[in-house]
Amino acid sequence: MRNVVYLSDRSDRGLKNRDSAFALPRLELEMALDLTATDGRPWIEHVAEATAAAAGELLFVLPDPDLDGEIRQCAMIRLQEDQQDCLVAVCQSDNGYIIKTEDQIDTELAEFARATANLMHHLRSDDRVLRPLAEGLH
């Protein structure tokens, strides 16, 4: 089992579901990360599989340098909680994963992630984009 670290410093259990580090979709993601085997596969494949299992959407992966200068990866994931979008960052660490909740993600990075999610949503619903793709598959 991997060691998952939540960076939330809140000990208040009276938080709304959207603000809680232990909300159901985030818990599903954590469990999926623990249950999916890496089998020597690249880290991003492992995270993508866990994200799909938690009914989330992998938006993008960025390099995440640590204090020692080692470059790790950090995946930005969109989850749905109570019919609202929620962002979560899953970052590599020596002891497993660090899961950052939305309030711990840099504001500019969170805005970029939301813009990416909106763009992907519009592209998926635009027939001018989908029709040529579908016609190219035949």
N, C-alpha and C positions, 0 to 999 in steps of 0.2 A: 504494500500500500504506500502511496506517495504521501509526502507531507505537504499539506495545503495550508498556506498562511493567508489569513484575511488581515488586511491592513487597517480595518476599522478600529478606531479607539473608543467607540461608543459602547457603553455597557448597558444602556437603557433598553429593556426589552419591550417598551411601550411604543416602539417605532412603527410607523406605517409599513406595510409590506414592501412598498417601493424603496424605502430607505434601509431596509434590513439586509444585512450581509447573508442572512440565512433564508431568504425568500425561496419558495419552491423551485422556480426555474434555475436559480443559481445553485441550489442544492442538487438538482438534476444534473447540471453541468459538472459540478464537482464529482458526483458519483460516476458520471460517464468518463471523466478523465481518469478516475481510479480504476475503472473496469476495462477500458479499452487497452489492449496490449500494444506496445510499441513494436515488438518483433523486429527491431533494427530499422524500422521505417523512419523517415524524416519526422521531426517534431511536428511540423505543420500538418501532416497527414493525420497524426494522432489527435491533434486539437480539432481538426475539421471533422473527424469522425465523432468525437465527443460532443461537438457543437450540434451536429445533426441529430444525435441521439437525444439532446436536450431541446430539440425543436428550435434551435437558435440559428443565427445567420452569421457566418464568419465574414466580416467586412474587409479587413486587411491585416497584414502582419508587418510590423516595423522592427528594425534593429533596436535593441535596448542595451546600451553599454552599462556595465555595472561599475562600482567604485574602483575595481582592480583593472579596469580597461578591457575586460573580456566582453565580447559582443554576444548577446543572447537575443532571443526573439520574444516579441510581445504581440499577442493576437488581440485585436479588438473585435468583440462579439456583441451582437444585438440579440437580446432576449425579449420576450413579451411577458409582462406581469400585469394582471388586472386590466387587460386590453390596452396597455400603454407600453411603449418601447422603453427598454432599459439597456444601458451600455455596461459591459463588463470587460476588463482587460485581464487576460491570462498571460502571465510572464514566466519565462523559464527561471529557475533558481537551482542552486546546488542541492537543495533538499526536496525538490519537487516543483511545485508551482506557487506563484504568488497571484492571488486573485484580487484585483482592485475593483471596488464598487464604483459606481458612476461618480459619486462625490469625491473620489480620490483620483480620478483621471484629470489630467491637465485640461483646463477649460477650452483652450484652442484645439486640442486633440479631440475632445468630445464633440465640439462643433464640426470639425472635419469629418468625424465618424457619422454624425447625423446627416451631413450633406451627402456623404457617400451612400448611406442607406436610402435617402430620398431619391438620389439619382438612379440607383439600382431599381427602386420601386417604379419610377417613371419609365425606365427603359423596358422593364418587364411588362408594362401595361400598354406600351406603344406599338400598335399594329405595324407601323412603318418600320420598326426595328425587327419585330418578330416574324413578319411575313417573309422577308428575304432569307432569314435564317432557316425557317421551315422549308422554303422552296429549295434551298441549297442542300437539304438532307435527302431529297428524293432523287 
